[in-house]
Amino acid sequence: MLPSLSLRKSIVGTVLLFSFVPLFLLGWVVYGMFASAYHAKVRDNLAIFAEDKRNAIDLFLRDQVAQLRVAAQSHSLAQLSSQEFMDRLLSIMQQGSQTIVDLGLIDDEGNHVVYSGPYNLRSINYKNEEWFKIVRVRKLYISDVFTGFRGFPHIIIAVSKQENGREWILRATINSEIFDS
């Protein structure tokens, strides 16, 4: 004799319940473990990527600082005070790349003594600028990206130079678009 229809439905329902519920629970647990492992791997890869980019930027900035320090220390104040010399120095620095936009020699009063570059900054006085105060104390300043007197984003590197009992600052503007590339 065949079991009744309701008993058959009950048996089929019980079999399906005991078959599929563990299967769905197992799938849910495996998915959760996979998602967790996947997100951890993505986070780790992003951290490595960010660290690599940070190291590349640090290396780039150290190279620019070294180039500016060599320029400041290997040339006399008389040379750096010459417009023709400063224009030639900027041209030489730009031969390998267009990283450095301009160069300026600034006296201890914050005045641009000589400026070589595409902007009209010769009459600017930096005495009240925060970077000017910092470079006089630390002998080196690397800015964050800011707009400044130019009105567009850029980065500056400034190094100090002692000569004839006075402090002078050689300042370079770094093209911030370099970081986009």
N, C-alpha and C positions, 0 to 999 in steps of 0.2 A: 504494500500500500504506500502510496506517495504521501509525503507530508503535505500538510495544508499550505495554501498560498501564503498566509501570514507567517507561518513557521519558516518557509523557504526564504521569504523576504528578511526575516530576522536573522537567519543563518548567513545569507549573502551579505547583509549589512554588517554583521559581526566580523565576518571574514575580511570584508573590505576595510572596516575600521581598524582591525589589527594588522592589516597589510599596509595600508596607505599612511596611517598616522605616524608610525615609526619612520617611514620613507620620507614624509614631509618634514618631520623633526630633524632627521639626519641631513636632509637638503638645507634646511634653515641653518643648522649649526655649521655645516661645511661652507655655506655662503658667507656667514658671519666671519669665520676664520679666514677665508680667502680675502674678503673685503678688508679685514684688519691688516693682513699681511701685505696686500696691495697698497693700501694707504701708507703703511710704514715704509715700504720700498719707495714710493713716490716722494715722501717727505725726505728720506735719506738722499735720494738722487737730487732733489732740489737743494738740499743743504750742501751737497758736494758741488753742485753747479754754482751756487752763490759764493761758496768759499773760493772756487777757482776764479770767478770773476773778480772777487775782492782782491785776490793775490795778483791778478793781471793788472788791475787798476793801481794797486800799491807799487808794483814794479814800474809801471808807466810813469807814475808821479815821481818815484825815486830817480828815474832816468832824467826827467825834466829838471828836477832839483839839481842833480849833478851837473847837467849841462849849464844851468844858470850860474851855479857856484863857480864852475871853471871859467865861465865868461867874466864873472865879477872879479875873481882872484887873479886871473892871468893877464888882465889889462889894467893899466893905470887909470887913475881918475881923469887925468888929462885926455887919455884916449876915449874913455867912456863919455866925456863931456862934449866930444865933437859930434855934431849932427851927422856928418859924412861917415864917421867911423861907426856910429850907432846904426845907421841905415845899412851899412855893409855887414855889420854883425848880425842884424836881423835877417838879411838876405842869405847869409851863410847858414844860419840856424833853420831857415825855411827850405833849404835845398833838399833835405831828405824827406821832409813832410811839411804840411801846412798846419802843424800842431800849434806852434807859437804864432799868435796873431800880431802882437806888438811887444815892444820893449820900452821901458822908461827908466831913467836915472832920476832918483828923488833925493833931495837933500834932507838934512836933519830937521828942517822946518816944515817939511811936507810938500815942498814945491817941486814940480816937474822941471828939472834942469834941462833934460833932453828927452824927447819922445820920438820914437820911430814906429809908425803904424798908420792905419787907415782912418783914425779918428782925430778929432781936434781936442786933445787932452792936455796940451802943453800948459795951459793957464790954470789947470786944476790944482788945488791944494788939498792934500790928504791928511793934514795935521789932526783933524778931528775924526778920522776914520778909525774904526776898531782895529783893522788889520795893520795899520801904520803903527799903532801903539804896541801891538803884539810882536811885530817883526823887530822892533827896537829892543825888546826884552829878550826874545827867544832866538833872534838872529835868523829865523826862518819862519815863513808863513805860507800855508797852503789853504786856500779858501774852499768853502763849499761853493756850489753853484749859486750865483746871485746876479742881480741885474746891474747894480752900480750906476755910474754916470752914463754908461752906454745905453742903458734901457733895454738890453737883451741879455739872456743868460750867458755867463762865462765864469771861468775859474782863474784866479790869479795865484802866482807863486812869486814870493818876494824873498830876497836874501840880502843881508846887510854886509857892508864892506867898510872897514876902518881904514882911513888914510888921512894924513896930515892932521891928526887929532880930531877929526870929525867923522861922523857916521853917515854913510851913503847907502841908499837902497837901490838895488837893481830889481826891477819888477817886470814880470812877463805875464801876458794874458794867454791862457790856454783855450783853444777852441773846444768848447764843451760838446760840439757835435761829434767829436772823436769817440765819445763814450757811446753814442748811438750806434756807431759802426762796429 
